[in-house]
Amino acid sequence: MQEQVTYFKPRDPECYCPRNFPVWIWGGDTWYYDFPTYCEPIIKVGQDAQRNVMHPDHRTFVHSPELLKKLAGFMDSIIPDHGPHLHIFTCQHTITPDRRSIIGPLKKHPDIIIALGNGHAFNSLLQSGEWSWSSQLTEKRVKISRNSRADPNGF
């Protein structure tokens, strides 16, 4: 999928610094998320799983005005002083049907472990690295596959 995130310049950036404004996720028919200001007086906002399905060979760097309008309308309803948008970035996003990450070895290269899947697979990388390192020290094998996958080694 091709996702897009938008950076807004709030009218009062101090209100959106980490000590005053948490990272949040808004669930419902459509999911949104927001990050407070970090280093710059801007907030990062996006719609989760926009379902803008595309083949990686057809990825563009052109944002969708329709998605921006939808996001800005949502922001108007919950954070009316979000200010103007400054930057809009597109990115590629992978997601599995059950939103679970896939972490496992490549069949032809079992020493290589991949992490992908729910759009946040990178969140799992530190933990899986710790498991791998720990298993080498203790000579214990750590099973990292999930039962929800028919063949976790079938990459």
Short mmCIF file of the C-alpha atoms (twelve columns), coordinates in Angstrom:
data_MODEL
# 
_entry.id   MODEL 
# 
loop_
_atom_site.group_PDB 
_atom_site.id 
_atom_site.type_symbol 
_atom_site.label_atom_id 
_atom_site.label_alt_id 
_atom_site.label_comp_id 
_atom_site.label_asym_id 
_atom_site.label_seq_id 
_atom_site.Cartn_x 
_atom_site.Cartn_y 
_atom_site.Cartn_z 
_atom_site.pdbx_PDB_model_num 
ATOM 1   C CA . MET A 1   0.000   0.000   0.000  1 
ATOM 2   C CA . GLN A 2   1.042   3.588   -0.407 1 
ATOM 3   C CA . GLU A 3   0.422   5.562   2.748  1 
ATOM 4   C CA . GLN A 4   0.780   9.246   3.392  1 
ATOM 5   C CA . VAL A 5   1.661   11.228  6.503  1 
ATOM 6   C CA . THR A 6   1.154   14.933  6.996  1 
ATOM 7   C CA . TYR A 7   3.018   17.393  9.185  1 
ATOM 8   C CA . PHE A 8   1.001   20.294  10.569 1 
ATOM 9   C CA . LYS A 9   2.374   23.462  12.187 1 
ATOM 10  C CA . PRO A 10  0.134   24.041  15.218 1 
ATOM 11  C CA . ARG A 11  -0.660  27.598  16.216 1 
ATOM 12  C CA . ASP A 12  0.750   26.973  19.716 1 
ATOM 13  C CA . PRO A 13  3.482   24.305  19.391 1 
ATOM 14  C CA . GLU A 14  4.083   24.266  23.163 1 
ATOM 15  C CA . CYS A 15  0.665   22.634  23.620 1 
ATOM 16  C CA . TYR A 16  1.856   19.707  21.487 1 
ATOM 17  C CA . CYS A 17  5.250   18.997  23.022 1 
ATOM 18  C CA . PRO A 18  5.696   15.474  24.489 1 
ATOM 19  C CA . ARG A 19  5.112   16.547  28.099 1 
ATOM 20  C CA . ASN A 20  1.708   18.034  27.155 1 
ATOM 21  C CA . PHE A 21  0.539   15.892  24.265 1 
ATOM 22  C CA . PRO A 22  0.761   12.095  23.996 1 
ATOM 23  C CA . VAL A 23  1.107   9.890   20.969 1 
ATOM 24  C CA . TRP A 24  -2.450  8.777   20.232 1 
ATOM 25  C CA . ILE A 25  -4.406  6.458   17.972 1 
ATOM 26  C CA . TRP A 26  -8.077  7.070   17.177 1 
ATOM 27  C CA . GLY A 27  -9.939  3.854   16.363 1 
ATOM 28  C CA . GLY A 28  -13.206 3.396   14.554 1 
ATOM 29  C CA . ASP A 29  -14.222 2.875   10.954 1 
ATOM 30  C CA . THR A 30  -11.098 4.842   10.083 1 
ATOM 31  C CA . TRP A 31  -8.000  4.883   12.294 1 
ATOM 32  C CA . TYR A 32  -5.827  7.956   12.757 1 
ATOM 33  C CA . TYR A 33  -2.630  8.562   14.721 1 
ATOM 34  C CA . ASP A 34  -0.656  11.587  15.825 1 
ATOM 35  C CA . PHE A 35  2.784   12.245  17.276 1 
ATOM 36  C CA . PRO A 36  3.694   15.281  19.376 1 
ATOM 37  C CA . THR A 37  6.356   17.793  18.371 1 
ATOM 38  C CA . TYR A 38  9.940   16.492  18.439 1 
ATOM 39  C CA . CYS A 39  12.817  18.858  17.683 1 
ATOM 40  C CA . GLU A 40  10.604  20.958  15.398 1 
ATOM 41  C CA . PRO A 41  7.315   22.765  16.144 1 
ATOM 42  C CA . ILE A 42  5.275   20.399  13.954 1 
ATOM 43  C CA . ILE A 43  3.007   17.416  14.633 1 
ATOM 44  C CA . LYS A 44  2.937   14.260  12.509 1 
ATOM 45  C CA . VAL A 45  -0.523  12.906  11.638 1 
ATOM 46  C CA . GLY A 46  -1.669  10.041  9.471  1 
ATOM 47  C CA . GLN A 47  -4.491  7.695   8.674  1 
ATOM 48  C CA . ASP A 48  -3.651  4.074   9.417  1 
ATOM 49  C CA . ALA A 49  -4.150  1.487   6.677  1 
ATOM 50  C CA . GLN A 50  -5.569  3.815   4.043  1 
ATOM 51  C CA . ARG A 51  -6.047  0.844   1.706  1 
ATOM 52  C CA . ASN A 52  -4.366  2.679   -1.140 1 
ATOM 53  C CA . VAL A 53  -3.258  -0.632  -2.667 1 
ATOM 54  C CA . MET A 54  -0.541  -0.498  -5.288 1 
ATOM 55  C CA . HIS A 55  2.247   -2.647  -6.651 1 
ATOM 56  C CA . PRO A 56  5.703   -1.551  -5.413 1 
ATOM 57  C CA . ASP A 57  6.760   -0.909  -9.010 1 
ATOM 58  C CA . HIS A 58  3.975   1.688   -9.288 1 
ATOM 59  C CA . ARG A 59  4.752   3.605   -6.098 1 
ATOM 60  C CA . THR A 60  4.648   7.359   -6.518 1 
ATOM 61  C CA . PHE A 61  5.776   10.225  -4.347 1 
ATOM 62  C CA . VAL A 62  2.663   12.231  -5.176 1 
ATOM 63  C CA . HIS A 63  0.290   12.721  -2.264 1 
ATOM 64  C CA . SER A 64  -3.462  12.306  -2.540 1 
ATOM 65  C CA . PRO A 65  -5.403  15.583  -2.182 1 
ATOM 66  C CA . GLU A 66  -8.461  13.492  -1.272 1 
ATOM 67  C CA . LEU A 67  -6.654  11.821  1.656  1 
ATOM 68  C CA . LEU A 68  -5.320  15.199  2.802  1 
ATOM 69  C CA . LYS A 69  -8.839  16.669  2.759  1 
ATOM 70  C CA . LYS A 70  -10.185 13.723  4.765  1 
ATOM 71  C CA . LEU A 71  -7.334  13.963  7.296  1 
ATOM 72  C CA . ALA A 72  -7.636  17.749  7.660  1 
ATOM 73  C CA . GLY A 73  -11.397 17.398  8.204  1 
ATOM 74  C CA . PHE A 74  -10.798 14.859  10.952 1 
ATOM 75  C CA . MET A 75  -8.174  17.094  12.553 1 
ATOM 76  C CA . ASP A 76  -10.576 20.061  12.387 1 
ATOM 77  C CA . SER A 77  -13.045 18.045  14.463 1 
ATOM 78  C CA . ILE A 78  -10.638 17.070  17.262 1 
ATOM 79  C CA . ILE A 79  -7.736  19.546  17.142 1 
ATOM 80  C CA . PRO A 80  -9.086  22.703  15.514 1 
ATOM 81  C CA . ASP A 81  -5.855  24.659  16.101 1 
ATOM 82  C CA . HIS A 82  -3.682  22.100  14.270 1 
ATOM 83  C CA . GLY A 83  -2.574  24.861  11.914 1 
ATOM 84  C CA . PRO A 84  -1.643  24.555  8.252  1 
ATOM 85  C CA . HIS A 85  -0.019  21.494  6.737  1 
ATOM 86  C CA . LEU A 86  3.653   21.983  5.926  1 
ATOM 87  C CA . HIS A 87  4.805   18.657  4.496  1 
ATOM 88  C CA . ILE A 88  3.105   15.595  3.074  1 
ATOM 89  C CA . PHE A 89  5.109   12.436  2.518  1 
ATOM 90  C CA . THR A 90  4.165   9.146   0.942  1 
ATOM 91  C CA . CYS A 91  5.611   5.822   2.011  1 
ATOM 92  C CA . GLN A 92  5.187   2.148   1.302  1 
ATOM 93  C CA . HIS A 93  3.380   0.074   3.885  1 
ATOM 94  C CA . THR A 94  2.955   -3.681  4.118  1 
ATOM 95  C CA . ILE A 95  0.185   -5.300  6.083  1 
ATOM 96  C CA . THR A 96  -0.996  -8.867  6.505  1 
ATOM 97  C CA . PRO A 97  -4.709  -9.754  6.530  1 
ATOM 98  C CA . ASP A 98  -4.637  -10.379 10.298 1 
ATOM 99  C CA . ARG A 99  -2.286  -7.416  10.997 1 
ATOM 100 C CA . ARG A 100 0.280   -9.706  12.605 1 
ATOM 101 C CA . SER A 101 3.954   -9.389  11.824 1 
ATOM 102 C CA . ILE A 102 5.812   -12.173 10.093 1 
ATOM 103 C CA . ILE A 103 9.196   -12.819 11.646 1 
ATOM 104 C CA . GLY A 104 11.177  -15.814 10.494 1 
ATOM 105 C CA . PRO A 105 14.116  -17.207 8.571  1 
ATOM 106 C CA . LEU A 106 14.339  -17.319 4.808  1 
ATOM 107 C CA . LYS A 107 13.951  -20.889 3.586  1 
ATOM 108 C CA . LYS A 108 17.027  -20.762 1.333  1 
ATOM 109 C CA . HIS A 109 19.071  -18.700 3.814  1 
ATOM 110 C CA . PRO A 110 18.112  -19.788 7.358  1 
ATOM 111 C CA . ASP A 111 20.710  -17.474 8.919  1 
ATOM 112 C CA . ILE A 112 18.748  -14.478 7.613  1 
ATOM 113 C CA . ILE A 113 15.670  -13.502 9.598  1 
ATOM 114 C CA . ILE A 114 13.125  -11.114 8.112  1 
ATOM 115 C CA . ALA A 115 10.490  -8.999  9.821  1 
ATOM 116 C CA . LEU A 116 7.561   -7.604  7.863  1 
ATOM 117 C CA . GLY A 117 3.854   -7.411  7.757  1 
ATOM 118 C CA . ASN A 118 1.707   -5.207  9.908  1 
ATOM 119 C CA . GLY A 119 3.164   -1.873  9.012  1 
ATOM 120 C CA . HIS A 120 5.000   -1.834  12.301 1 
ATOM 121 C CA . ALA A 121 7.262   -4.849  11.893 1 
ATOM 122 C CA . PHE A 122 10.250  -2.670  12.746 1 
ATOM 123 C CA . ASN A 123 8.837   -2.468  16.280 1 
ATOM 124 C CA . SER A 124 9.553   -6.176  16.613 1 
ATOM 125 C CA . LEU A 125 13.127  -6.051  15.359 1 
ATOM 126 C CA . LEU A 126 14.757  -5.081  18.644 1 
ATOM 127 C CA . GLN A 127 13.000  -7.858  20.522 1 
ATOM 128 C CA . SER A 128 13.761  -10.485 17.883 1 
ATOM 129 C CA . GLY A 129 17.402  -9.378  17.843 1 
ATOM 130 C CA . GLU A 130 17.509  -9.769  21.608 1 
ATOM 131 C CA . TRP A 131 15.988  -13.262 21.307 1 
ATOM 132 C CA . SER A 132 18.571  -14.252 18.707 1 
ATOM 133 C CA . TRP A 133 21.453  -12.902 20.744 1 
ATOM 134 C CA . SER A 134 20.147  -14.487 23.951 1 
ATOM 135 C CA . SER A 135 19.676  -17.875 22.287 1 
ATOM 136 C CA . GLN A 136 23.298  -17.819 21.094 1 
ATOM 137 C CA . LEU A 137 24.521  -17.153 24.630 1 
ATOM 138 C CA . THR A 138 22.349  -19.784 26.282 1 
ATOM 139 C CA . GLU A 139 22.430  -22.347 23.440 1 
ATOM 140 C CA . LYS A 140 18.629  -22.463 23.599 1 
ATOM 141 C CA . ARG A 141 16.539  -22.291 20.463 1 
ATOM 142 C CA . VAL A 142 13.910  -19.589 20.497 1 
ATOM 143 C CA . LYS A 143 10.759  -20.243 18.460 1 
ATOM 144 C CA . ILE A 144 9.691   -16.988 16.859 1 
ATOM 145 C CA . SER A 145 7.004   -18.223 14.466 1 
ATOM 146 C CA . ARG A 146 3.274   -17.728 15.010 1 
ATOM 147 C CA . ASN A 147 0.624   -20.403 14.889 1 
ATOM 148 C CA . SER A 148 -1.495  -18.198 12.633 1 
ATOM 149 C CA . ARG A 149 0.857   -18.848 9.726  1 
ATOM 150 C CA . ALA A 150 0.557   -22.125 7.857  1 
ATOM 151 C CA . ASP A 151 4.285   -22.216 7.061  1 
ATOM 152 C CA . PRO A 152 6.347   -19.590 8.909  1 
ATOM 153 C CA . ASN A 153 9.490   -20.791 7.106  1 
ATOM 154 C CA . GLY A 154 7.956   -20.655 3.653  1 
ATOM 155 C CA . PHE A 155 9.315   -17.342 2.436  1 
# 
